[in-house]
Amino acid sequence: MKLSLDNIADYADTLVLQVQGGGRTLDYSEASIATLEDLLRVSDELLRSDNFPDAQRNLVVFYNGCYLGEVLSRNLIGVWRFDDNWYDSRIVFPYQGGGIQIQPFHKLFRRVTEGPEENDLVAYYEGLKTRIEGDSIGGDSTVSEDPAPGPE
């Protein structure tokens, strides 16, 4: 799937509608990150199972990553930078004289495959928000997350 500014919100909306069909609400607010995390926690055992098909896991990463990325970019004022491989797409946030780059699909992959212990989405959002709003690192720099192994 090729991502662009023309379709990223549509993919995120697909998850919104699916969740709405199950009686929950995703509204692109900061608070909706907790709902997203709760929904993933319900499926943790299944998602981490050796028998769970990689193709389905990748779809979970894709749609949830689109939604997470849209929440981050809308609420923390980031700009998408799309890659030919959707998994490597990034969001850049202005920071000092440079920027902070995050990879929402990498984060979702770690969350889905490793669980919430070190990958809680609410803590991730709050940490990023604090860093951006706190502007605690001086100088001109670009900070990136460590890349995670991608979906197979």
Contacts in CASP RR format, 6 or more apart in sequence:
PFRMAT RR
TARGET T0000
AUTHOR 0000-0000-0000
METHOD contacts of the structure
MODEL  1
MKLSLDNIADYADTLVLQVQGGGRTLDYSEASIATLEDLLRVSDELLRSD
NFPDAQRNLVVFYNGCYLGEVLSRNLIGVWRFDDNWYDSRIVFPYQGGGI
QIQPFHKLFRRVTEGPEENDLVAYYEGLKTRIEGDSIGGDSTVSEDPAPG
PE
1 11 0 8 1.000
1 62 0 8 1.000
1 86 0 8 1.000
2 82 0 8 1.000
2 84 0 8 1.000
2 86 0 8 1.000
3 11 0 8 1.000
3 66 0 8 1.000
3 80 0 8 1.000
3 82 0 8 1.000
3 86 0 8 1.000
3 89 0 8 1.000
4 82 0 8 1.000
5 80 0 8 1.000
5 82 0 8 1.000
8 66 0 8 1.000
8 69 0 8 1.000
8 70 0 8 1.000
8 80 0 8 1.000
8 82 0 8 1.000
9 70 0 8 1.000
11 62 0 8 1.000
11 63 0 8 1.000
11 66 0 8 1.000
12 28 0 8 1.000
12 63 0 8 1.000
12 65 0 8 1.000
12 66 0 8 1.000
12 67 0 8 1.000
12 69 0 8 1.000
12 70 0 8 1.000
14 63 0 8 1.000
14 66 0 8 1.000
15 26 0 8 1.000
15 63 0 8 1.000
15 64 0 8 1.000
15 66 0 8 1.000
15 67 0 8 1.000
16 26 0 8 1.000
16 27 0 8 1.000
16 67 0 8 1.000
18 63 0 8 1.000
19 25 0 8 1.000
19 26 0 8 1.000
19 35 0 8 1.000
19 39 0 8 1.000
20 26 0 8 1.000
24 35 0 8 1.000
24 39 0 8 1.000
25 32 0 8 1.000
25 35 0 8 1.000
26 32 0 8 1.000
26 35 0 8 1.000
26 36 0 8 1.000
26 67 0 8 1.000
28 70 0 8 1.000
28 71 0 8 1.000
28 74 0 8 1.000
28 75 0 8 1.000
29 71 0 8 1.000
29 75 0 8 1.000
30 71 0 8 1.000
30 75 0 8 1.000
30 125 0 8 1.000
30 129 0 8 1.000
32 71 0 8 1.000
33 68 0 8 1.000
33 71 0 8 1.000
33 121 0 8 1.000
33 122 0 8 1.000
33 125 0 8 1.000
34 122 0 8 1.000
36 64 0 8 1.000
36 67 0 8 1.000
36 68 0 8 1.000
36 71 0 8 1.000
36 121 0 8 1.000
37 116 0 8 1.000
37 120 0 8 1.000
37 121 0 8 1.000
37 122 0 8 1.000
40 47 0 8 1.000
40 64 0 8 1.000
40 111 0 8 1.000
40 112 0 8 1.000
40 116 0 8 1.000
40 121 0 8 1.000
41 116 0 8 1.000
43 60 0 8 1.000
44 115 0 8 1.000
44 116 0 8 1.000
46 52 0 8 1.000
47 57 0 8 1.000
47 60 0 8 1.000
47 112 0 8 1.000
47 113 0 8 1.000
48 112 0 8 1.000
48 113 0 8 1.000
48 114 0 8 1.000
48 115 0 8 1.000
54 151 0 8 1.000
54 152 0 8 1.000
57 112 0 8 1.000
57 113 0 8 1.000
57 151 0 8 1.000
58 151 0 8 1.000
60 108 0 8 1.000
60 112 0 8 1.000
61 87 0 8 1.000
61 105 0 8 1.000
61 108 0 8 1.000
61 109 0 8 1.000
61 112 0 8 1.000
61 151 0 8 1.000
62 86 0 8 1.000
62 105 0 8 1.000
64 108 0 8 1.000
64 112 0 8 1.000
65 104 0 8 1.000
65 105 0 8 1.000
65 107 0 8 1.000
65 108 0 8 1.000
66 104 0 8 1.000
68 104 0 8 1.000
68 107 0 8 1.000
68 108 0 8 1.000
68 121 0 8 1.000
69 80 0 8 1.000
69 91 0 8 1.000
69 104 0 8 1.000
71 125 0 8 1.000
72 78 0 8 1.000
72 91 0 8 1.000
72 102 0 8 1.000
72 104 0 8 1.000
72 125 0 8 1.000
72 128 0 8 1.000
73 79 0 8 1.000
73 80 0 8 1.000
73 91 0 8 1.000
75 129 0 8 1.000
76 93 0 8 1.000
76 128 0 8 1.000
76 129 0 8 1.000
76 132 0 8 1.000
77 93 0 8 1.000
77 94 0 8 1.000
78 91 0 8 1.000
78 92 0 8 1.000
78 93 0 8 1.000
78 94 0 8 1.000
79 91 0 8 1.000
79 92 0 8 1.000
79 93 0 8 1.000
80 89 0 8 1.000
80 90 0 8 1.000
80 91 0 8 1.000
81 89 0 8 1.000
81 90 0 8 1.000
81 91 0 8 1.000
81 92 0 8 1.000
81 101 0 8 1.000
82 89 0 8 1.000
83 89 0 8 1.000
83 90 0 8 1.000
86 105 0 8 1.000
87 105 0 8 1.000
87 106 0 8 1.000
87 109 0 8 1.000
87 150 0 8 1.000
87 151 0 8 1.000
88 103 0 8 1.000
88 105 0 8 1.000
89 103 0 8 1.000
89 104 0 8 1.000
89 105 0 8 1.000
90 101 0 8 1.000
90 102 0 8 1.000
90 103 0 8 1.000
90 144 0 8 1.000
91 101 0 8 1.000
91 102 0 8 1.000
91 103 0 8 1.000
91 104 0 8 1.000
92 99 0 8 1.000
92 100 0 8 1.000
92 101 0 8 1.000
93 99 0 8 1.000
93 100 0 8 1.000
93 101 0 8 1.000
93 102 0 8 1.000
93 128 0 8 1.000
93 132 0 8 1.000
95 131 0 8 1.000
95 132 0 8 1.000
95 135 0 8 1.000
95 137 0 8 1.000
95 141 0 8 1.000
95 143 0 8 1.000
96 135 0 8 1.000
96 137 0 8 1.000
96 138 0 8 1.000
96 139 0 8 1.000
96 140 0 8 1.000
96 141 0 8 1.000
97 139 0 8 1.000
97 140 0 8 1.000
97 141 0 8 1.000
98 140 0 8 1.000
98 141 0 8 1.000
98 142 0 8 1.000
99 141 0 8 1.000
99 142 0 8 1.000
99 143 0 8 1.000
100 128 0 8 1.000
100 131 0 8 1.000
100 132 0 8 1.000
100 142 0 8 1.000
100 143 0 8 1.000
100 144 0 8 1.000
101 142 0 8 1.000
101 143 0 8 1.000
101 144 0 8 1.000
101 145 0 8 1.000
102 128 0 8 1.000
102 144 0 8 1.000
102 145 0 8 1.000
103 144 0 8 1.000
103 145 0 8 1.000
103 147 0 8 1.000
103 148 0 8 1.000
106 145 0 8 1.000
106 147 0 8 1.000
106 148 0 8 1.000
106 150 0 8 1.000
107 119 0 8 1.000
107 121 0 8 1.000
107 124 0 8 1.000
107 145 0 8 1.000
107 148 0 8 1.000
109 148 0 8 1.000
109 149 0 8 1.000
109 150 0 8 1.000
109 151 0 8 1.000
110 118 0 8 1.000
110 119 0 8 1.000
110 148 0 8 1.000
111 119 0 8 1.000
111 120 0 8 1.000
111 121 0 8 1.000
131 137 0 8 1.000
137 143 0 8 1.000
END
